[in-house]
Amino acid sequence: MSDVISDASLRLAGPSSPQRGFSAIFSRTFALLLAIIFALILLGGCAGSEGKKDDTDIWPEAKLYSEATDKMNDADFAKCGKYFEKLEARFPFGPYSQQAQINSAYCYWKAQEQAQALIAIDRFIKLHQGSPTLDYAYYLKGLITFNDDLGWLGNFTGQDLSERDPKAAKEAFESFKTVVDRFPDSKYAPDSLDRMRYIVNSLAEADVNVARFYYQRGAYLASANRAQLVIRDYDRAPAVEEALYILVKSYEKLGLTQLSNDSARVFALNFPDSTMLETGQRVKKEVKWWQFWNK
C-alpha cells in the first residue's frame, strides 16, 4: 500500500503534461503582449499631448497682443480674454500689460464670464490708480456688475432689474457714482449718470414689491415701514407713488386714521393727477408687444 501511495505522489508532483505546459507558456506570452500594448498606448498619449502644445507660449509680446486684439475685433471674446490674460502673465512689465488687463476684463464680460471679468477689472483698478483710463475701468466695472441682460427668457417674461437681487445693482451704482464724482468730465460720465438713475428707480421698485407683498399678506406694519423706506431713500423715483398709496392703506388697516389721512394729503399734493387712491392701480407703463397679457 505504501508503494502505491508513493507512486501516486510522485505522479502528482511530477512534471506537467505537454498540454498544461503549453497553457502556461501561452498565458505568459499573452500577458507580455498586453503589457507591450499598454506601454505603446501610454507613449502614444504622451506624443499626442506634445503635439497639442500651445503655440502662444512662445509668441513674442507684440504678436500675442496683435492676435488677442484680432480676436477681440472678431468678437471671439472667450479666446481674446485668455490671450490678454496670458500676455499680462508672461509680460507683466511690458508696454502692453496695462491695456491687456483692461481688455481681458472687457472680453470676459462680453463672453458672459462675469467672475473672470470682475477679477481682471478689480486687479487693474488696484494696480493702476494713476492710469489715464481709470474712468473707463470704473465704468466697465459698473457694466460688469450691472449686467441687465436677462436673455430671451427675461425679455419674454418682462422681468427687470427690480425683480432680482439688489446687491449687484448697488455695487454697479457705486462704480458709476465713482465715475460721476471723480471724473465729471469723462465721456463715460453722462451714461453713468443715466444708469445710476435707472438703478435707483429699479431699487425703489424692488422695495415697493416687498411692501406690496407684506400688505397683501396682512403684515401692515411691515408694509408701512418698507413704504416709508422707499419715500425716504428714493424720493424722486416713480415708485414713490405706489409707496405712498401702500402707506395710506397700511395705516388705514392698522386703525391709524390720522396718519392715513396725513399720508393721503401728501399723496394728493405730490401726485395731483393720480387716480391710484381711488382705483388702487398705478398708470401702466408702455407695454411691450410680448406682454399682451398685461394689457
C-alpha positions in Angstrom: 0.0 0.0 0.0 2.8 2.4 0.8 4.4 1.7 -2.6 1.1 2.6 -4.3 0.8 5.9 -2.3 4.4 6.8 -3.1 4.0 6.2 -6.8 0.8 8.3 -6.8 2.5 11.1 -5.0 5.3 11.1 -7.5 2.9 11.2 -10.4 1.0 14.2 -8.9 4.2 16.2 -8.1 6.0 15.3 -11.3 6.4 17.3 -14.5 3.2 18.7 -16.1 1.7 17.2 -19.1 2.6 18.8 -22.5 -0.9 20.4 -22.7 -0.5 22.1 -19.3 2.9 23.4 -20.2 1.6 24.9 -23.4 -1.1 26.7 -21.5 1.4 28.3 -19.1 3.6 29.5 -21.9 0.6 31.0 -23.7 -0.6 32.8 -20.6 2.8 34.4 -20.1 3.1 35.4 -23.7 -0.4 36.9 -23.7 0.4 38.9 -20.5 3.6 40.2 -22.1 1.7 41.3 -25.2 -0.8 43.2 -23.1 2.0 44.9 -21.3 3.6 46.0 -24.6 0.3 47.3 -26.0 -0.4 49.3 -22.8 3.1 50.8 -23.0 2.5 51.8 -26.6 -0.8 53.4 -25.7 0.9 55.5 -23.0 3.7 56.5 -25.3 1.1 57.5 -28.0 -0.8 59.6 -25.4 2.3 61.4 -24.4 3.2 62.1 -28.0 -0.3 63.3 -28.6 0.0 65.7 -25.7 3.2 67.1 -27.0 1.6 67.5 -30.4 -1.1 69.8 -28.8 1.4 72.2 -27.3 0.0 75.8 -27.1 1.9 77.9 -29.6 1.0 81.1 -27.7 3.5 80.1 -25.1 6.4 81.0 -27.4 4.8 84.0 -29.1 6.6 87.3 -28.6 4.7 90.1 -26.8 3.8 92.1 -29.8 2.4 89.0 -31.7 0.4 87.9 -28.7 -1.1 91.4 -28.3 -1.9 91.6 -32.0 -3.6 88.2 -32.1 -5.6 89.0 -28.9 -6.7 92.3 -30.5 -7.8 90.5 -33.7 -9.8 88.0 -31.7 -11.5 90.9 -29.8 -12.3 92.7 -33.1 -13.7 89.4 -34.5 -15.9 89.1 -31.4 -14.2 85.9 -30.3 -14.4 87.1 -26.7 -13.6 83.9 -24.9 -10.3 83.5 -26.7 -9.3 87.1 -26.6 -9.8 87.2 -22.9 -7.4 84.2 -22.4 -4.9 85.8 -24.8 -4.8 89.1 -23.0 -4.6 87.3 -19.6 -1.7 85.2 -20.9 0.0 88.4 -22.2 -0.3 90.0 -18.8 1.1 86.9 -17.0 4.1 86.5 -19.4 5.0 90.2 -19.8 3.8 91.9 -16.6 6.1 94.9 -17.1 5.8 95.1 -20.9 4.3 98.1 -22.8 1.0 96.2 -23.4 0.5 95.0 -19.9 -2.0 97.7 -18.6 -4.0 97.6 -21.8 -4.1 93.8 -21.7 -5.5 93.8 -18.2 -8.4 96.1 -19.1 -9.0 94.4 -22.4 -9.2 91.0 -20.7 -11.9 92.3 -18.4 -13.8 93.6 -21.4 -13.5 90.3 -23.3 -14.5 88.2 -20.3 -17.5 90.5 -19.7 -18.6 90.2 -23.4 -18.1 86.4 -23.1 -20.5 86.5 -20.1 -17.8 85.3 -17.7 -18.6 87.8 -15.1 -16.4 86.3 -12.3 -13.3 86.4 -14.5 -14.2 89.9 -15.7 -14.5 91.2 -12.2 -11.2 89.7 -11.1 -9.5 91.3 -14.1 -11.0 94.8 -13.6 -10.5 94.8 -9.9 -6.8 94.0 -10.4 -6.5 96.8 -12.9 -8.1 99.3 -10.5 -6.0 98.2 -7.6 -2.7 98.4 -9.5 -3.3 101.4 -11.7 -4.9 104.2 -9.7 -2.9 106.7 -11.8 -3.9 105.4 -15.1 -5.5 107.8 -17.6 -8.1 105.1 -18.4 -9.2 104.7 -14.8 -12.5 106.4 -15.5 -13.2 103.7 -18.1 -12.1 101.0 -15.7 -14.7 102.1 -13.1 -17.3 102.4 -15.9 -16.5 98.9 -17.1 -16.8 97.6 -13.6 -20.2 99.1 -13.4 -21.3 97.5 -16.6 -19.9 94.1 -15.5 -21.9 94.2 -12.2 -24.9 96.0 -13.7 -25.4 93.1 -16.2 -29.0 93.8 -17.0 -29.0 91.4 -20.0 -31.5 88.7 -18.9 -31.5 87.0 -22.3 -34.6 85.9 -24.3 -36.4 84.5 -21.3 -36.1 87.7 -19.3 -37.4 89.7 -22.3 -40.3 87.3 -22.8 -41.4 87.4 -19.2 -40.8 91.1 -18.8 -38.5 90.6 -15.7 -36.5 93.7 -14.9 -33.7 94.7 -12.5 -36.2 95.4 -9.7 -37.1 91.7 -9.6 -33.6 90.5 -8.9 -31.2 90.5 -6.0 -30.4 94.2 -5.5 -26.8 93.6 -4.3 -25.3 93.6 -7.7 -27.3 96.7 -8.6 -26.0 98.6 -5.6 -22.4 97.6 -6.4 -22.9 98.8 -10.0 -24.3 102.1 -8.7 -21.2 102.7 -6.6 -19.0 102.1 -9.7 -21.0 104.5 -11.8 -21.1 107.0 -9.0 -17.3 106.9 -8.8 -17.1 107.9 -12.5 -19.5 110.8 -12.0 -17.9 112.0 -8.8 -14.2 111.6 -9.6 -14.3 112.1 -13.4 -17.1 114.5 -14.1 -15.6 115.5 -17.4 -15.2 111.9 -18.6 -17.1 110.9 -21.7 -18.4 108.0 -19.6 -20.0 110.3 -17.0 -23.3 111.0 -18.8 -24.1 107.4 -19.4 -23.0 106.5 -15.9 -25.5 109.1 -14.6 -28.3 107.7 -16.7 -27.5 104.2 -15.4 -27.5 105.5 -11.8 -31.0 106.9 -12.3 -32.2 103.6 -13.7 -30.7 101.6 -10.8 -32.2 104.0 -8.3 -35.6 103.6 -9.9 -35.2 99.8 -10.0 -34.2 99.6 -6.4 -37.2 101.7 -5.4 -39.4 99.3 -7.4 -37.8 96.4 -5.6 -38.7 97.8 -2.2 -42.2 98.6 -3.4 -42.6 95.0 -4.5 -41.6 93.9 -0.9 -44.0 96.4 0.6 -46.8 95.2 -1.6 -46.0 91.6 -0.7 -46.3 92.4 3.0 -49.6 94.4 2.5 -51.2 91.6 0.5 -50.4 89.1 3.3 -51.8 91.3 6.1 -48.4 92.4 7.5 -49.5 96.0 7.6 -46.8 97.3 9.9 -44.1 95.8 7.8 -45.6 97.2 4.6 -45.8 100.6 6.1 -42.2 100.5 7.2 -41.0 99.4 3.8 -43.1 102.1 2.1 -41.6 104.7 4.3 -38.1 103.5 3.3 -38.9 104.0 -0.3 -40.2 107.5 0.3 -37.2 108.4 2.4 -34.4 106.9 0.2 -35.9 107.3 -3.3 -38.0 110.4 -3.1 -37.7 111.2 -6.8 -38.4 107.7 -8.1 -41.7 106.9 -9.9 -42.3 104.1 -7.4 -42.9 106.7 -4.6 -46.5 107.0 -5.9 -47.3 103.4 -5.0 -45.2 103.6 -1.8 -47.4 106.5 -0.6 -50.5 104.5 -1.6 -49.4 101.5 0.4 -48.6 103.7 3.3 -52.1 105.3 3.3 -53.7 101.8 3.1 -51.4 100.2 5.7 -52.2 103.0 8.2 -55.9 102.6 7.5 -55.7 98.8 8.1 -53.8 99.5 11.4 -56.5 101.9 12.5 -54.2 104.8 12.5 -56.7 107.2 10.9 -54.8 110.4 11.4 -51.6 109.1 9.9 -53.6 107.6 7.0 -55.2 111.0 6.3 -51.9 112.8 6.5 -50.3 110.4 4.1 -53.3 110.8 1.7 -52.8 114.6 1.7 -49.1 114.2 0.9 -50.1 111.8 -1.9 -52.6 114.3 -3.3 -50.0 117.1 -3.1 -47.3 115.2 -4.9 -49.5 113.3 -7.4 -52.5 115.5 -8.1 -53.4 113.7 -11.4 -53.1 110.2 -10.0 -56.2 108.1 -9.6 -54.4 105.4 -7.6 -56.1 106.2 -4.3 -59.5 105.6 -6.0 -58.6 102.7 -8.2 -55.6 101.1 -6.4 -53.8 100.9 -9.8 -50.8 102.9 -11.0 -50.8 104.2 -14.5 -49.4 101.4 -16.5 -46.1 101.8 -18.4 -45.9 101.2 -22.1 -46.5 97.5 -22.7 -44.2 95.6 -24.9 -45.7 93.6 -27.7 -44.9 90.2 -26.0 -46.6 91.3 -22.7 -50.0 91.2 -24.2 -51.5 89.5 -21.1 -50.8 92.7 -19.1 -52.9 94.9 -21.3 
